[in-house]
């Protein structure tokens, strides 16, 4: 699936789920039962990206919040 934009206004919830899954798979492993991001202090992957998937925050906002809070999302 080719996605031209990752903005909430340009994507469906299903597309956002796929964007997150494909983005996280860059480490080369599957996310199911991994907890790799959790072990790095990022928290649960599902909870971390839930605001984007639900259309509440853009990925940019989540990433900025993560960086400004020393690796945690509040």
Buried (B, 14 or more C-beta within 10 A) or exposed (E): EEEEEBEBEEBEEEBBBBBBBEEBEEEEEEBEEEEEBEEEEBBEBEEBBBBBBEEEBBBEEBEEBBEEEEEEBE
